[in-house]
Amino acid sequence: MSPSKGKRPTTGKGGAKAGKGGGAAGRGRGRQEVQRLATLVFGVVFVLLFVVVAIAEGIGPPSIPSGAIAVIEGVPADAAAPFDKPYKDCNGKPVTQDLGVVTEDEYNCAFKQLAAGSGLKTPPKPGEEQYEALHEGAITTLIENIWLQSLAVEEGIEITAKEVEEEEAKLIKKSFEGSQKKFDEFLKTSGYTEQDVNERLKVQALSAKLAKPLEEQARDAAPSAGEISDAYEAEKATRFTKPETRDIRTLITKDRKKAEAAKAALEKDDSDKSWKAVIKKYAESTATAASGGLQPGVTEEQYAGPVGEAMFSAPKGKVEGPLKYTLGEVIFEVEKVTPEEVRPLGEAEAEIKTELEQKAKEKVFTGYIESFRSKWRSRTYCASGFTIEKTCSNFKGSPKNEEAAPSCFEEVEKTKKEEATPTPKTEGCPAPILQLKPAAPGTVTIVAPKGVQLAQRPYPPGLESAEAAPSLGGLVPSEVPTSP
């Protein structure tokens, strides 16, 4: 039998049909292969075409010109330009200010100005203390100022040269006692030119105008009487209740027998004179003898545990103890009881209303700011060495928690490298606690949605006033842009 026998189709009727059917199937498979090949070729051509178009239209991160630290896409062609031309930087060098490009010269001037505003005689160098904070501050200030000017154009808001002149006059009157001479001295020592000041004033004025509709929106969300009442009830027991305090005389000694002898002596005579004498004779320390051991305004928390409970359940005028305490045996006598005091809603209402209004205002501003920053950050590309998380879309790195101290973030990064674990230790870096702090009136702007924050009430003991507002009426750039 030949090698080919059995491989050829069988002759006859059935064989003919089989042969005919096999040919049709082969042609069908052929057409499918051709279609697959055509699809593949079309896909390759489409990809190549997309690449060509992308290159032609500039899709992808833009190139950053030599001598620049960042480029910003989408800046309106009619975005505000400097009033004074030619514009000169802090070194007196004429520059053409293109809002779409941030130059190294602009950065160097901003860095110098921030350093001077921080009280440094000379700007710090890389690796030195405060360098990173000033570095990021300078970049953020320059870029966010451009974002704001661009936003103002989109919103149809403008500032005239006359308005800036008026703002400068207000600044000199408020911050320099109306003295042009003092203002000129500031320019010499701060690294600012008068043009720089005017540009900052212009940005602040734009910010104030941009903020007005947001403030109106926040006012429309004024808290109701029910919301104020609910807020009061939620904090009544803690914030609006002044706990009971007691004026208590105490004597502490480590010797139980001395404590009992001291108690026996005081039970016979508990006068101020007697307390002074007994403390001198029996106490571990005589430092409290001059006051007769009297401690005014004691709260139960100051003496935790059984001793505190005993002090706040004891009647007035009776010598109690000795009781075991961390420092030894304690003898005490309650001299005066000041009952718990609850502030009524009527007294707290105005304060609560102000804070709820501020909270609503922050919510409106924060939402707007997040959208604004997200939009413009996506259009901003920074050069190597100037790429920071807050403003650069090409930032790559671990995001920082802005509520935490820089040292905390540095410790986390250090531990990551040392241990190479996904869950590094963060000793000394507690979770951030966000608190509502009311802002000083008139300080909330589009770039500072939280404004100049006052100390959260109730004030801690000894704190009598709120935080001071930034110097120069908020002129220092590092005080203006803040993260929501």
C-alpha angles and dihedrals in degrees: 000000000000118000090246095053113116093021097081119082116268115254122236136063096306092044092050091055091047091051092048093049093049091056093054092050090050092052089049092053090047092054090050091052090050090051092049090049091048091050091049092048091048090050092051092046091048092052092048090047091050091050091050092049091045091053092045094049097040098244111176133039112336121239116257114231121238111271093026130109098196146003125212120204124209097031106157114252091233096048113143114284126198115285093219117065133229089033113221126203126222090279093054092253115145111236136180106232111219107181090207093063128053111203131209089241090058090047093049091052093047091049091050091049093050091049091052091047089053091057096253117146092208128021112258121248126231110291094024125113115281093012096112094046092050092042093055092040093055093048093046094048095050095046098042091049088057091047090053094049089049092048090050090057091049090051093046094244123141140172122216127219089247091056090052091050089053091049091050090052090052091049093051091047095047103036103026101036089250092296117140087192092059090047090053090050089053090053090053095051102035101054091240125128120209086252089056090052091049091050090052091047090049092053091048091050091050089049091053092050092047089051097055098080089046091052090051089050090051092049089055087060094058113159118260125231088255093054091049091050092048091050090050093051091047092058101026096104095048114023102027098038121081105206124232114275131194136202103226134181113216138186123187128193132161093221115084094204091052089050092053091046090050091050092050091052093048093047087061094046123007097172121134089254092052093049090053092051095045092049091052090050103041112014124104089230127026093202091106095047094096091061094040089245091294117159112184124207098016116176124206091246090064090067104037123193128015094342093056092045091051093048092052095046097044121102122242120269098021124116109230135190158341094225127170113253135170092263096042136275115348130207117189144173127196111231102175138007122209107194124228112277124208121198108226121235090250092063095043098041098090092048093049092046091053092051094046089050089050091049091051090047092051090050092054093045095043093052091049093046093050091053092044094049094043091054097048096038088059088057096049124089123183133204123245110283092027100063109121130170098237099060112011123085090199093057112132121186145071112317115241124230101233091202090062126079116259090242089059092055091046090052091052092050091047092051091048091057095044098046101025090211129140091232108047122188114261103190111172091021108099122186111275117261111211113211132188109242118179116233126234109259114271096013099100110101138160091268095039106042091169093048121200100332121223122216112280113256139271088055116231114251111286095018106116104164141038126254116285120252119251115280121261091027093291094312095131103096095218089063095052111058111059133168115246 
